[in-house]
């Protein structure tokens, strides 16, 4: 399932981030790629240890932690802290799948269930740069407005097409979900969204709304793994 979260960041927040990235020092993105991905990766990344990267990372994590759609769709147990990349001058990232197990900064291991890209550049400001994600219905092209987020299964083959003009900047990260199976997360997300709509229409104290809420929590209890 691909889940789009529009306007995670406001226009003013995007402007402020882009102003700070305009003077940032970028390094070769292959430094953080695995042995296979290194062969197809041509981009730049912000140094993870830089003060700017740490400040922007913390800001995005705070936004994620208070966003109801992200929390409902991802059911996060752990989040690999966001990194920042830049594609220009025909930079691209060829077809690959993300590593299954990653090491967090505190040396804990994270299972990558969900991959995420937060677009920071306006789509009209660069040519190419589409995020292509392969799924059961073929490849889907994703090129969102600045400030919007896309979530997709980390098991998906995906690529970033060459940026032939302009500059594409984005934040990216991975999530270990409390619910490991993609189809179970999808069902819980759809159920939760339906409950939210019915709660507005009928009120949270409606008997059927309470029954559906109980079903949601019992399924989550059955399917979740938090350690």
C-alpha positions as a Python dict, from the first residue, in 0.01 Angstrom:
ca = {
    (1, 'X'): (0, 0, 0),
    (2, 'X'): (118, 349, -85),
    (3, 'X'): (-4, 610, 159),
    (4, 'X'): (27, 977, 74),
    (5, 'X'): (24, 1230, 359),
    (6, 'X'): (-24, 1577, 207),
    (7, 'X'): (120, 1887, 372),
    (8, 'X'): (304, 1721, 660),
    (9, 'X'): (504, 2044, 660),
    (10, 'X'): (354, 2389, 608),
    (11, 'X'): (466, 2623, 332),
    (12, 'X'): (654, 2841, 582),
    (13, 'X'): (828, 2536, 728),
    (14, 'X'): (934, 2422, 381),
    (15, 'X'): (1070, 2769, 297),
    (16, 'X'): (1272, 2774, 619),
    (17, 'X'): (1417, 2428, 556),
    (18, 'X'): (1509, 2509, 196),
    (19, 'X'): (1681, 2830, 304),
    (20, 'X'): (1898, 2632, 544),
    (21, 'X'): (1974, 2358, 291),
    (22, 'X'): (2076, 2619, 32),
    (23, 'X'): (2407, 2675, 211),
    (24, 'X'): (2456, 2317, 334),
    (25, 'X'): (2762, 2107, 254),
    (26, 'X'): (2669, 1782, 78),
    (27, 'X'): (2867, 1457, 57),
    (28, 'X'): (2860, 1164, -184),
    (29, 'X'): (2544, 962, -114),
    (30, 'X'): (2723, 635, -184),
    (31, 'X'): (2886, 661, 159),
    (32, 'X'): (2565, 538, 323),
    (33, 'X'): (2468, 278, 60),
    (34, 'X'): (2507, -97, 88),
    (35, 'X'): (2740, -284, -146),
    (36, 'X'): (2474, -352, -411),
    (37, 'X'): (2295, -17, -384),
    (38, 'X'): (2628, 166, -417),
    (39, 'X'): (2646, 50, -778),
    (40, 'X'): (2325, 233, -875),
    (41, 'X'): (2326, 535, -643),
    (42, 'X'): (2425, 878, -777),
    (43, 'X'): (2319, 1154, -542),
    (44, 'X'): (2433, 1380, -260),
    (45, 'X'): (2345, 1358, 108),
    (46, 'X'): (2370, 1587, 406),
    (47, 'X'): (2637, 1472, 650),
    (48, 'X'): (2444, 1284, 920),
    (49, 'X'): (2674, 1421, 1188),
    (50, 'X'): (2632, 1786, 1092),
    (51, 'X'): (2449, 2026, 1324),
    (52, 'X'): (2200, 2109, 1048),
    (53, 'X'): (2114, 1743, 985),
    (54, 'X'): (2053, 1685, 1355),
    (55, 'X'): (1830, 1992, 1391),
    (56, 'X'): (1622, 1912, 1083),
    (57, 'X'): (1600, 1546, 1183),
    (58, 'X'): (1463, 1633, 1528),
    (59, 'X'): (1214, 1877, 1379),
    (60, 'X'): (1073, 1619, 1137),
    (61, 'X'): (1053, 1353, 1408),
    (62, 'X'): (845, 1591, 1620),
    (63, 'X'): (612, 1653, 1326),
    (64, 'X'): (573, 1281, 1267),
    (65, 'X'): (506, 1210, 1633),
    (66, 'X'): (203, 1439, 1638),
    (67, 'X'): (53, 1359, 1296),
    (68, 'X'): (-254, 1133, 1327),
    (69, 'X'): (-248, 997, 971),
    (70, 'X'): (118, 898, 994),
    (71, 'X'): (63, 731, 1331),
    (72, 'X'): (-244, 546, 1201),
    (73, 'X'): (-79, 427, 878),
    (74, 'X'): (265, 338, 1013),
    (75, 'X'): (190, 231, 1373),
    (76, 'X'): (555, 309, 1446),
    (77, 'X'): (756, 111, 1696),
    (78, 'X'): (1092, 263, 1594),
    (79, 'X'): (1193, 521, 1334),
    (80, 'X'): (1532, 539, 1167),
    (81, 'X'): (1615, 911, 1198),
    (82, 'X'): (1556, 1104, 874),
    (83, 'X'): (1839, 1165, 634),
    (84, 'X'): (1849, 1427, 358),
    (85, 'X'): (1942, 1387, -7),
    (86, 'X'): (1981, 1595, -318),
    (87, 'X'): (1957, 1492, -685),
    (88, 'X'): (2084, 1715, -967),
    (89, 'X'): (2290, 1694, -1289),
    (90, 'X'): (2126, 1363, -1394),
    (91, 'X'): (2164, 1218, -1045),
    (92, 'X'): (1954, 907, -990),
    (93, 'X'): (1914, 598, -773),
    (94, 'X'): (1862, 284, -978),
    (95, 'X'): (1626, 0, -901),
    (96, 'X'): (1692, -148, -556),
    (97, 'X'): (1531, -273, -237),
    (98, 'X'): (1613, -124, 102),
    (99, 'X'): (1814, -319, 357),
    (100, 'X'): (1594, -540, 574),
    (101, 'X'): (1784, -471, 898),
    (102, 'X'): (1941, -138, 988),
    (103, 'X'): (2145, -19, 1284),
    (104, 'X'): (2008, 280, 1472),
    (105, 'X'): (2243, 547, 1612),
    (106, 'X'): (2214, 387, 1957),
    (107, 'X'): (2317, 50, 1805),
    (108, 'X'): (1971, -108, 1836),
    (109, 'X'): (1855, -294, 1530),
    (110, 'X'): (1557, -182, 1323),
    (111, 'X'): (1359, -401, 1083),
    (112, 'X'): (1260, -185, 787),
    (113, 'X'): (887, -240, 733),
    (114, 'X'): (801, 97, 580),
    (115, 'X'): (1008, 334, 368),
    (116, 'X'): (925, 703, 357),
    (117, 'X'): (1015, 1000, 139),
    (118, 'X'): (932, 1356, 242),
    (119, 'X'): (952, 1584, -62),
    (120, 'X'): (1119, 1921, 4),
    (121, 'X'): (1133, 2061, -352),
    (122, 'X'): (834, 2182, -550),
    (123, 'X'): (765, 1935, -833),
    (124, 'X'): (774, 2209, -1096),
    (125, 'X'): (1124, 2314, -988),
    (126, 'X'): (1294, 2005, -1135),
    (127, 'X'): (1253, 1768, -1428),
    (128, 'X'): (1253, 1393, -1372),
    (129, 'X'): (1323, 1269, -1020),
    (130, 'X'): (1008, 1057, -996),
    (131, 'X'): (1006, 795, -723),
    (132, 'X'): (906, 475, -904),
    (133, 'X'): (769, 201, -678),
    (134, 'X'): (697, -147, -809),
    (135, 'X'): (388, -322, -676),
    (136, 'X'): (140, -593, -765),
    (137, 'X'): (-26, -360, -1018),
    (138, 'X'): (298, -247, -1182),
    (139, 'X'): (524, 50, -1119),
    (140, 'X'): (369, 363, -971),
    (141, 'X'): (522, 707, -1022),
    (142, 'X'): (532, 943, -723),
    (143, 'X'): (625, 1312, -741),
    (144, 'X'): (453, 1503, -463),
    (145, 'X'): (419, 1864, -358),
    (146, 'X'): (685, 2003, -126),
    (147, 'X'): (603, 1911, 232),
    (148, 'X'): (412, 1594, 140),
    (149, 'X'): (512, 1244, 251),
    (150, 'X'): (480, 904, 83),
    (151, 'X'): (488, 576, 277),
    (152, 'X'): (541, 243, 102),
    (153, 'X'): (652, -112, 193),
    (154, 'X'): (1029, -142, 231),
    (155, 'X'): (1010, -476, 51),
    (156, 'X'): (919, -293, -273),
    (157, 'X'): (1168, -254, -553),
    (158, 'X'): (1196, 118, -622),
    (159, 'X'): (1412, 380, -788),
    (160, 'X'): (1454, 756, -830),
    (161, 'X'): (1458, 853, -1197),
    (162, 'X'): (1733, 1089, -1321),
    (163, 'X'): (1690, 1457, -1243),
    (164, 'X'): (1767, 1620, -1577),
    (165, 'X'): (1707, 1981, -1473),
    (166, 'X'): (1685, 2163, -1140),
    (167, 'X'): (1736, 2013, -797),
    (168, 'X'): (1531, 1755, -605),
    (169, 'X'): (1576, 1760, -229),
    (170, 'X'): (1403, 1527, 12),
    (171, 'X'): (1416, 1367, 354),
    (172, 'X'): (1393, 990, 379),
    (173, 'X'): (1364, 741, 663),
    (174, 'X'): (1242, 397, 760),
    (175, 'X'): (991, 268, 1014),
    (176, 'X'): (970, -54, 1209),
    (177, 'X'): (599, -92, 1265),
    (178, 'X'): (427, -254, 1561),
    (179, 'X'): (243, -458, 1295),
    (180, 'X'): (491, -638, 1072),
    (181, 'X'): (260, -761, 794),
    (182, 'X'): (171, -506, 528),
    (183, 'X'): (-181, -639, 466),
    (184, 'X'): (-261, -623, 838),
    (185, 'X'): (-144, -261, 860),
    (186, 'X'): (-360, -179, 557),
    (187, 'X'): (-669, -331, 719),
    (188, 'X'): (-608, -152, 1048),
    (189, 'X'): (-556, 179, 867),
    (190, 'X'): (-879, 144, 667),
    (191, 'X'): (-1070, 46, 980),
    (192, 'X'): (-928, 338, 1177),
    (193, 'X'): (-1014, 587, 902),
    (194, 'X'): (-1372, 454, 889),
    (195, 'X'): (-1403, 485, 1265),
    (196, 'X'): (-1288, 848, 1248),
    (197, 'X'): (-1554, 931, 987),
    (198, 'X'): (-1830, 752, 1178),
    (199, 'X'): (-1726, 922, 1501),
    (200, 'X'): (-1789, 1259, 1339),
    (201, 'X'): (-2120, 1151, 1188),
    (202, 'X'): (-2260, 959, 1484),
    (203, 'X'): (-2051, 1072, 1779),
    (204, 'X'): (-1783, 882, 1963),
    (205, 'X'): (-2039, 746, 2212),
    (206, 'X'): (-2244, 572, 1940),
    (207, 'X'): (-2280, 200, 2016),
    (208, 'X'): (-2163, 82, 1672),
    (209, 'X'): (-1867, 319, 1679),
    (210, 'X'): (-1766, 172, 2015),
    (211, 'X'): (-1797, -180, 1873),
    (212, 'X'): (-1575, -97, 1576),
    (213, 'X'): (-1324, 73, 1806),
    (214, 'X'): (-1311, -240, 2020),
    (215, 'X'): (-1256, -451, 1709),
    (216, 'X'): (-971, -222, 1599),
    (217, 'X'): (-792, -246, 1934),
    (218, 'X'): (-840, -619, 1962),
    (219, 'X'): (-694, -673, 1614),
    (220, 'X'): (-403, -443, 1700),
    (221, 'X'): (-350, -637, 2023),
    (222, 'X'): (-347, -964, 1831),
    (223, 'X'): (-120, -854, 1546),
    (224, 'X'): (128, -621, 1715),
    (225, 'X'): (480, -696, 1827),
    (226, 'X'): (649, -419, 2022),
    (227, 'X'): (987, -575, 2097),
}
